[in-house]
Amino acid sequence: MYSQAPQQTQGHPHMLINATTQPHTRYMQKNLPHAFQAQHQHAQPLHQPQQPSQLADRGGISHPGANNPGQNGLSGHQHTYSGGAIGSTAYTSQQHHLTNGTSNSIQANANNVSGHWEKQLQLYQTSRQSGSPHHQARVAATKTKTGVGAKGASTVLTTSEDHQEEGAAGANENEKRPIQQRKLTEKDKRQEWFALDFGGQGLRALSENLFNYTFLDKLYINHNKLTVLPASIGKLKLLTHLDASGNELSEIPVEIGMLTNLKTLLLFDNHIQNLPGEMGTLFQLEVLGIEGNPLRENLRQKIVTDGTSALINYLLENSQIDLPEPGREWNVLDGSTPEGKPSTEGDPNKFSVVSYNILCEKYATPQAYGYVPSWALSWDYRKNLISQDILTSNADIVCLQEVDLNNFEDYLSPTMAYQDYKGVLFQKTRARNFGAQETRQVDGCAIFWKTTKFNILDKQVVNFQQLAINRPEMKKATDIFNRVMPRDDVATIVYLENKLTGARMIVASAHLFWNPLFEDVKLVQTAVLMEELVKLANKYVANPPPSKIQKVEGQPEIPEVKYPSGASIPLIVCGDFNSLGDSGVHELMTKGSVDHRHPDLGSRDYGPYTEEGISHPFNLKSSYSIFPDFPFTNYTPGFNGVIDYIWYSSNCMQVTGLLGEIDKEYMSKVAGFPNVHFPSDHLMIQAEFYMKPPRKEVVKPPPPEFGNTSSRK
């Protein structure tokens, strides 16, 4: 798992604001053509004060005006302020169809409502008072101008997230799996405005161009005449606040489920009778405004009695969501086999490898994966999909991460034994600090291999923590003790022998520290891993383990393969590296070295690593480098990217096949993994290799003998 700030959309216009003085208008007609299509001109305000186009709401709210005849683009209303007060307006919001939400029903229930519904009714009344053009932008402008909450701001809709403090303390990172998103920091932000206010414009449709502004976190389209909320709303994944009140909507698109960052969704005064089950993925939603809609009685009663969270959870657990079967193609790269499946059985020099972070049972909690139904998150459901994925792959070597001892011994090993697999697991070092029962729940890294193809000659564990702090030259490196030592991640290593060819191979399954703020720790862990692989490879050359290949009568004897150096032994390194392609970890693995001044090391003190740099002698390459646009191996609402890898020795292996990406149409409707089809937040990746036969040692002929010859006379 990985947590990373979302990337900002490039190429959008900047709407600038002077936060200390009067905001300035910046309308970028050329860059946002037809941001909306107003087919109804709203009544003009009686006063025409000069109003800025984007205001102080996390950098500013932009409020484009309605299109004027003859203009191709945005036009803005110019307003002025007098003493900080908002000018009056002749515009009145439409009060239509109040089934389940009439003023009478509000009054009748005023004395007998839950705390949840009381807040709903308060917001409902406030929403009705917010129908003037650009109401939210004008209120924000008033706040910016006065520097304090102005009296004119009394009708602005506010919810609890407006008052939350940044950086609330979390649980101990080694005791609790992290929630898979973090808020954007000021350093992350390149966009200068994050909100748009189209409120009170009488709009009948929204342009698709609007949904290219994927950086938006607040969108106001309230008090218009919209009959349809476009499916493209699902592109605005950073939205935390969406107000579509006072329109003519009769349904909500299923793509609303993609907006997993939403905390406020206001749908007051529409024609909505039902809510899509996909809304169950909105696990962060705090306020759902639905009064003034003819909503189904069971849904209305749920929110009236128990509140928004209870309704969202009800939708999550009880709705039937139809998703098509996901497609992942097997890509043949050498043209030697038919498409659709790996083909290692026909060629003794071919083998396939799987790497898979299976999401440990104890980490799969509703707190971390609130967008997943409890039944789909349970181990009893997920374990069957995991074993199905692995066994269907028919891989010769399977490298797994986040495998706990319980499920390794009680489920995975027995299940995989039916298809001739054996395996080894090394747990994180915290296992030795617990009692017997707790120890069985500690996860680690496992490797399975097909016994019909490989013998195991050796197995080792790499304890990053212990190996780093025990190096004599690290004794005075304080960051080793402060940053690396608390992390108990491990890697598992096996030395395998091909029964059919005699070729040998080192295979590693690793899992690095997850936190994106500790890129230096991940780089140090990778350095320790590569150093241990170098030591083991040199040992296997100097003192090769005896062969376990049994001679078969009537069959030619398979000669033992010898390697001239440790770096010449074939190497496969798999795992969840929690590192993107621009990281120091990726650079070290692929280029063989990183400079001691690498940005990931920063100003930290890691002894020789920060004095001399880090290097290794292997010629490694990522098996998926042939697909540079592969979209992700980890997919959650807060992050998606490639952080899992299968590295291989490019000097003695060739990639002949790869498991491809998931169908894009399927992914357009999936908020995050795990889900009904994918049992982990990580994808299983698989590569097929052709092992080049080792070069035979050329025996030099003895020097020629010419015998005794007489010298010339």
C-alpha angles and dihedrals in degrees: 000000000000139000121210138158111255116254117253122241112253128216099037121131120263117236104199129210135187100217095195099049138023110323116244127231118242114175113181104196095170096053098047109037115183095354084174136003112229111194094171124057111220121222111278117247115256089231122044105205118173109260127187119238098230128024144192104293105123088326099333150321118242117210112186115196129232118286114266120218112272095019123113103203141013126336123191132216112235115221136170132206127227113204091336094297122130115241117248119253138207090218115109124187117243114256103201139158104357100184106155086005114058123137087248092056090049091052093044093052097038092099096044111044135117122246088255093055094041089061089046091056092047091053090045092057091045090051091055089055092052100069100108117109113282091354096162093046092049093050091049090049090053091053091050093048096048097035090224137065102290123214088242089062094068093105098052114120110242130176136183096277090065089067101040117118119234120245100024110187115264135201123284105289092224093052102045133040108241124250106254101245140050131197120262112263125215088255091057095052121094096157117087099205130038107177136068126197116202092156122145097009100122090238119176098187142016124225120238088234090073091066093059087073091088093162092072117117098176128040126178116193095150128140097025133114099258115152095179133040103209120240087235088077084089089073093068094079095158094061114126096169127038122172116188097154123142098030133113099255116151098181142017119232117245088237088076084085089072091068095083093156092064115124098166126037115172118192101158119157102016134118097256115147101167139026123222117247089234088075086076088081091066090097094159095052111126102170127035111178110203106145113126093042129107089237122175109273097237091054093045093049091050093057094039092053105031107016138235098310092054092051093049091049090048090054091046095052102036109034122098108224116192112214122173118242108274117245125219117172126211108233116212110205104180099045092231099117139036117269122257106057144033114269108204098127095075097052122050090205093058126082136160130223132203126199117192135166098204098192109249116252095241093051094054097089131149088240092061098033104031091153092065124083112245092241092054091047095051118106092231089063099037098046092064092053091047094052090043091053092049099043093044090054090063088207120173092216125031121192115192134185130198094031114153123209093245095058094037092058101030102039120004100046096046092043095049093043088072088069095044099264126145124187149188130211132196116190131214113275094252087078091081091058097059138072122261096272096044091046091061090060095055113107131219143152124299135190125199126187135184109256090207089067109024142044120204114233100174143357130202141173125222111212102193093191097052097040092050098050094042095061107108093222090055096058092098097037101106095191090062089063097038101043112015103036096061091058113085099189118144144191128218120218131192131181110217134193123206107233092206101047107017090236116145131214140183115224125189131188112195139178118194129200112287105217114108090207090064102062088139091058092051091050092050090048090052091049090052091048093052092046090054091048090053091051093048093046092051090048092052089053095046095042108016114197112246117265119259095199109126118219114243117212112246093017125102114259115256108234120229112254115230126200122209095212141009092251090057094062110102111254133197119186116186134173155088102302095173087218132117128222094268095054131110089243091059092045093051093049097047103032097034096233147045127202120251087241095056111146092236089063091049113174093327123133112236100153113233092005092065093035102045107010131241129279145160133194101231124109098226130175133177111250090220094052087102086068102051091170096054099142106217150330093196119049125181134138091263100042144013126178146111110287101139120081146180106207119190141182103264093193093067106020138059127200110236102169143015136191107240136224127281120271109275095222090056091050092051088072100041120092095192148321141302099056139141093299104030116054098196138044085239128069121235108243125198136187133184120214139195111215110216110227111252116259112260114241109254111227110216113228117241117261113275119264116217096182126221112330129177118240119248119266 
